[in-house]
Amino acid sequence: MRRPSKDSSHKLSADSARLVNFAQAVVQAASRIEERAWEHSLDTQLQKLLKTGHQDTIDSTLASLFKEDLSAYDVLMDCVEAGSESVIVTRDDNGVAVPYCALLVAVPVLAWTRFSIASGPVPADQLATLAAHFSAHLLAEGTLMAMAPTLFSIDQLPRSHVETYTKTQKLAQAALKGTALKPATKAPETAPFLADTRYLLVAVLAPVGAPLFRWQAPDSQSNFIAERSAALTQWRTQATPTIARLLPGCGIELLLPEAYYVACREADKLIRPVSIRAAVHYLTHTLAIEPAELRAVIAGFGEEAADGQIDEYRVGFTLRQSPEVIYGIVWPLYGQEDEDGTPAEGLAGLTAVAGVPIDDILKHLNAAGVTQIKRHGERYVAEFCDDCGAPLFADPVGELVHAEMPEDTPQGSEHFH
C-alpha cells in the first residue's frame, strides 16, 4: 500500500475537504460517465493546488484518507501523480491554438561499481545524441520532446508533487519553444553507493488524442507488446555507449522509459537485486575471498507502531566463521509487498509462502554464491546509527550492530544501499 507523508495536520482545510469529497465521489460513481465527471472536478481542484504550490494541503488530505478511506486514498494518489506528471499546454500554429498533452518521462539507468557512480550535467553533444536516439526509437511521429541536461540521482529528483509539476511545466515549455535548458546550478549531493539508479528526465508532447510512443501508433497497437520490447532493445543498443561514457567504471542496464512515477517505482524495485550482487562482488574482491566464505543475516524491520508490518529487510554480511557484520544492504518493500510479504504467523512463516519478497532475497543471494544464510524470525524496529545515520543490522545472534569492515580493509567510497 502506498503511504502518505507522516507530517500532516489533523484538521482539514476547505480545499482538503473538496479533495476528499471528489475522491470519494469517484469511488462511488455508478457509471463511467459519472466517474469521469468527478475525476474532472478532482483534477481541476488538484491543478489549482499544484500550480499555487499547496503541497501541504495535498499531503494532509492523503494522510486523512489513508486512515479513513483507502479506496478514496488510492483515487487521490493516482490523480495527484497524474496531475503532476502530465499537463495540457498550448502551441500557436499559424494563429491557431493547438492543445498538446505533455508527459514527464523518467529514463532509469541501473548502475553498479566498486568506485563511484557519477551524476550531474550532461555535455551538450552527448545530450543531443541521447535525445536523437530517444526520439527515433521510442516516440511516435509528430511528437515534441525536451530532455533535461542532467543525469539525476534519486536525491536530485523532484521531492514532491508540486516540484514534479513545476519540472513537467518547465520541460514542456522548452519542448514547445525548442529551447535548451540549463543544468541545475546547486544540485543536492548524492551519497555514494555500490549500486544506485540514475535518471534522465524528458517531457514528451503530442497533440491531444495523438500517440506519445511508437507502440501506441495505429499500425502497432495490435502487437504493442512486441513493439515496446523492440523499442527498448533499440534504445539500449543505441544509448548504452553514450550512457557508459557518462558513468565511467560502472556496469549499467537501461530500463524502459515510462511515465515518471511508474518508472521510478520500477527502478526502485529492480535496483535491489543489483545491490546484492554489487555487495558480494565488492566484498569478495576487497577481502580476496570466495562468495561461499560469506554469511548473510536477514531480518525484517518496521516502524515501532506498525502492528507487526515489515517495511524493509536488512541483509548483513559476515565472514562465514565470524559474528561481526562487515557490510549490509537494505531491501525496502514497495506496493503490496509490505502487506502480502508478511504472513499472519510472522517472518518465521515466510518459507511456506511462494513469491514473497524474502524468496527473492534468498534467490539472489544464492545466485551470487552466498549459501550460508541466517534468518531471524522477529521483526525489529528500524534503528540507525546516532553518529552517521547508517542503518543497523542484525548480527547472527540477533543484536543490532553497526556494519564495520575489518580495520585493514583498503579505503573506498562504498556505502550502504
Salt bridges, closest charged atoms under 4 A:
ASP15 OD1 - ARG18 NH2 2.43
ASP74 OD1 - ARG2 NH2 3.15
ASP78 OD1 - ARG2 NH1 2.83
GLU81 OE2 - ARG265 NH1 2.98
ASP93 OD1 - ARG91 NE 3.29
ASP196 OD2 - ARG198 NH1 3.29
GLU253 OE2 - ARG236 NH2 3.46
GLU303 OE2 - LYS6 NZ 2.82
ASP311 OD1 - ARG3 NH1 2.70
GLU312 OE2 - ARG314 NE 2.71
GLU337 OE1 - ARG272 NH1 2.95
ASP338 OD2 - ARG3 NH2 2.81
ASP360 OD1 - LYS363 NZ 3.81
GLU404 OE2 - HIS402 ND1 3.45
